[in-house]
Amino acid sequence: MSTHYTSDAVARQPVEVRRGANGWYTDTQEDLLALERPVAMVYNGISHAVMMASPADLEDFALGFSLSEGILANADECYDFDIHEAPQGLTVHLTIASQRMAELKQRRRSLTGRTGCGLCGTEALEQAIRPIPSVVAPSLSDAAIQRSLQELTAHQPLQSATGASHGAAWCDAQGHIQRLREDVGRHNALDKLIGALAREALPLGEGFALVTSRASYEMVHKCASAGIGALVAVSAATALAVEQAQTAGLLLAGFARPGRHLIYHRPTSVAMAHG
């Protein structure tokens, strides 16, 4: 099992905590805390976006963000990564195809991302909901969804250590987790997963994504942009997420917990497998 869990994503430090037990009292203990650091994306020398993120798997993050935001159409259009660390944060320098850079300059906007923020920097209402590409949804069994949930905790070392991160997993048709990325931000975790899948050129036709968050518009859009045809979330879906899943032909499930889950949208051409 490859976790890509590194010490860069956590800090061990003394913290003062208050515990409740028939009244309040204070003690100081050493704890593992999830790190959030500013991460700047710089394309061909031009800074485009700054997000708060866990400082691990940054090449996956940069590529996944570039693909899900439509800056790149495929991984081959990114020629190089260079990561610089400074006291203020980290900078990922990407060298991308000149045509993509020209398009980026035309629509470049200033983005200041926060944990859980997906639309910061959008300048007009018509930019908020972008066209979503069509995908091919796979057949997906109840058993596969439940199996992925059973495996989830074992693949989330950062969450186990700190209790403060989201996970995004790629699962095969049987529900076995093949890849998982973690981050303090749910969008970031999914971008990291998308980047990892793109860098390895893994086939996406038969599996599904599992996220430890709600299924929002952005999560559905990111999956569709990456060619992922099915998304399972441990929390609920929003109304717009369901609408977008219907438009894209994406299979969408939510409230996925041991022993139960809801199917919000299943394309009529796709039957639920039984096994």
C-alpha positions in Angstrom: 0.0 0.0 0.0 1.4 3.4 -1.0 0.3 6.1 1.3 2.5 9.1 0.3 2.2 10.1 3.9 5.2 12.3 4.8 6.4 14.2 7.8 6.0 17.4 5.7 2.2 17.2 6.3 2.3 17.1 10.1 3.9 19.0 12.9 4.6 17.6 16.4 4.3 20.3 19.0 3.1 21.0 22.5 -0.4 22.4 22.6 -2.6 23.5 25.5 -5.9 21.7 25.4 -9.1 21.8 27.5 -10.8 18.6 28.2 -14.3 18.2 29.5 -15.0 15.7 32.2 -17.6 16.9 34.8 -16.1 20.3 34.4 -13.2 21.9 32.5 -9.5 21.6 33.2 -6.4 22.4 31.2 -3.4 20.4 30.4 -0.5 20.6 28.0 0.5 17.7 25.8 2.4 17.0 22.6 0.2 16.3 19.7 0.4 15.8 15.9 -1.2 18.6 14.0 -2.0 18.8 10.3 -0.1 21.5 8.6 -1.7 24.1 6.3 0.7 26.1 4.1 0.2 28.6 1.3 1.0 26.9 -2.0 1.4 29.1 -5.1 1.0 27.8 -8.6 3.2 29.6 -11.1 2.9 28.9 -14.8 5.7 29.7 -17.1 6.9 32.3 -14.6 3.5 33.9 -14.0 1.8 33.4 -10.6 -1.8 32.3 -11.0 -3.2 30.8 -7.8 -2.5 30.5 -4.1 -4.2 27.8 -2.0 -3.9 26.7 1.6 -2.9 23.0 1.4 -1.1 20.2 3.1 2.5 20.4 1.9 2.7 16.8 0.5 2.2 15.3 -3.0 2.6 18.8 -4.5 3.3 17.6 -8.0 0.1 15.6 -8.0 -1.7 18.7 -6.6 -0.3 21.0 -9.2 -1.1 18.7 -12.1 -4.6 17.8 -10.8 -5.5 21.4 -10.2 -4.3 22.4 -13.7 -6.4 19.6 -15.2 -9.6 20.2 -13.2 -9.4 24.0 -13.7 -9.1 23.5 -17.5 -5.6 25.1 -17.6 -4.3 21.9 -19.2 -6.2 19.4 -21.3 -3.9 16.5 -20.6 -0.8 15.7 -18.5 1.5 15.8 -21.6 1.0 19.6 -21.7 3.0 20.0 -18.5 6.7 19.7 -19.3 8.3 20.2 -15.9 7.7 20.9 -12.1 10.0 22.8 -9.8 9.1 23.2 -6.1 10.6 26.0 -4.1 10.2 26.3 -0.3 10.4 29.6 1.6 9.4 30.7 5.1 6.1 32.2 3.7 5.1 28.9 1.9 5.8 26.8 -1.1 5.8 27.6 -4.8 5.2 25.1 -7.6 6.7 26.3 -10.9 5.1 24.5 -13.9 6.4 24.7 -17.4 3.4 24.2 -19.7 2.7 24.2 -23.4 2.8 27.7 -25.0 -0.7 27.4 -26.4 -2.1 26.6 -23.0 -0.1 29.5 -21.5 -1.6 31.9 -24.1 -5.1 30.7 -23.3 -4.4 31.1 -19.5 -3.2 34.7 -20.0 -6.5 35.5 -21.8 -8.6 34.3 -18.9 -6.2 34.7 -16.0 -7.7 35.7 -12.7 -6.5 36.2 -9.3 -7.3 33.2 -7.0 -6.8 33.2 -3.3 -7.9 29.8 -2.1 -9.0 28.9 1.4 -9.6 25.4 2.8 -12.9 24.2 1.3 -13.2 27.1 -1.1 -13.7 26.3 -4.8 -14.8 29.5 -6.5 -12.6 32.2 -5.0 -11.6 34.8 -7.5 -14.4 34.2 -10.0 -15.2 37.6 -11.5 -18.7 37.2 -12.9 -21.8 35.1 -12.2 -21.5 33.4 -15.6 -18.1 32.1 -14.7 -19.3 30.4 -11.5 -20.9 27.3 -13.2 -18.8 26.2 -16.1 -19.9 23.7 -18.8 -19.3 20.2 -17.6 -18.0 17.5 -19.9 -19.9 14.2 -20.5 -18.5 11.0 -19.0 -19.3 7.3 -19.2 -20.5 6.0 -15.9 -19.4 2.4 -15.0 -21.6 -0.3 -13.6 -21.2 -0.1 -9.8 -22.3 -2.6 -7.2 -23.5 -1.9 -3.7 -20.8 -4.4 -2.5 -18.0 -2.4 -4.2 -19.1 0.8 -2.5 -19.2 -0.9 0.9 -15.8 -2.6 0.4 -14.2 0.8 -0.4 -15.5 2.2 2.9 -14.1 -0.8 4.8 -10.7 -0.1 3.4 -10.8 3.7 3.8 -9.3 4.1 7.3 -6.3 2.0 6.6 -5.4 4.3 3.7 -5.6 7.5 5.6 -2.6 7.8 7.9 -2.7 11.6 8.0 -6.3 11.6 9.1 -5.5 8.8 11.7 -2.6 10.9 13.1 -4.3 14.3 13.2 -8.0 13.9 12.7 -7.9 17.0 10.4 -7.6 15.9 6.8 -9.8 14.8 3.9 -9.1 11.9 1.6 -9.9 11.2 -2.0 -9.5 7.6 -3.2 -9.5 5.8 -6.5 -11.2 2.4 -6.3 -11.4 -0.4 -8.8 -14.6 -2.0 -9.9 -14.6 -4.3 -6.9 -14.2 -1.4 -4.5 -10.5 -2.0 -3.6 -8.6 1.3 -3.1 -5.8 1.7 -5.6 -4.7 5.2 -4.8 -5.5 7.7 -2.1 -4.4 11.3 -1.5 -5.0 13.4 1.6 -5.2 17.1 2.3 -6.7 19.6 4.8 -8.9 20.7 1.9 -11.4 18.4 0.2 -10.9 20.0 -3.2 -7.2 19.8 -2.8 -7.4 16.1 -1.9 -9.4 15.4 -5.0 -7.0 17.4 -7.2 -4.1 15.5 -5.8 -5.8 12.2 -6.7 -6.6 13.5 -10.2 -3.0 14.5 -10.6 -1.7 11.1 -9.4 -4.0 9.2 -11.8 -3.0 11.4 -14.7 0.8 11.1 -14.0 0.4 7.3 -13.9 -2.0 7.2 -16.9 -4.2 4.8 -15.0 -7.4 3.7 -16.9 -10.5 5.2 -15.4 -13.2 3.4 -17.2 -14.3 0.8 -14.6 -13.5 2.4 -11.2 -14.9 5.2 -9.1 -13.7 8.1 -6.8 -14.5 8.0 -3.1 -14.3 11.3 -1.1 -14.5 11.9 2.6 -16.7 15.0 2.2 -20.0 16.1 0.8 -20.5 15.9 -2.9 -20.6 19.5 -4.0 -20.8 21.0 -7.5 -17.0 21.4 -7.5 -16.3 17.8 -6.6 -18.6 16.5 -9.4 -17.1 19.0 -11.9 -13.6 18.0 -11.0 -14.4 14.3 -11.5 -16.1 14.9 -14.8 -13.2 17.0 -16.0 -10.8 14.2 -15.2 -12.9 11.6 -17.0 -14.1 9.9 -13.8 -17.6 8.5 -14.4 -18.7 7.7 -10.8 -18.3 9.6 -7.5 -19.1 8.3 -4.0 -19.1 10.7 -1.1 -19.4 9.9 2.6 -21.7 12.9 3.2 -24.7 14.3 1.3 -24.8 15.7 -2.2 -26.0 19.3 -3.0 -28.8 19.9 -5.4 -26.4 21.5 -7.9 -24.1 18.5 -7.7 -27.0 16.2 -8.6 -28.0 18.5 -11.5 -24.4 18.5 -12.8 -24.2 14.7 -12.4 -27.3 14.4 -14.5 -25.9 16.7 -17.2 -22.6 14.9 -17.3 -24.0 11.3 -17.1 -22.0 10.7 -13.9 -23.1 8.1 -11.3 -23.4 9.9 -8.0 -23.7 8.3 -4.6 -23.6 9.9 -1.1 -24.2 9.3 2.6 -21.9 6.3 2.1 -21.4 4.8 5.5 -20.8 1.2 6.6 -24.0 -0.7 5.8 -25.8 2.0 3.8 -25.5 4.6 1.0 -27.7 6.6 -1.3 -27.7 6.7 -5.1 -28.5 10.2 -6.1 -28.1 9.7 -9.8 -27.6 6.7 -12.0 -27.7 7.1 -15.8 -30.5 5.1 -17.3 -28.0 3.2 -19.5 -26.1 1.9 -16.4 -27.4 -1.0 -14.3 -26.2 -1.5 -10.7 -24.2 -4.6 -10.5 -24.9 -7.1 -7.7 -21.7 -8.4 -6.2 
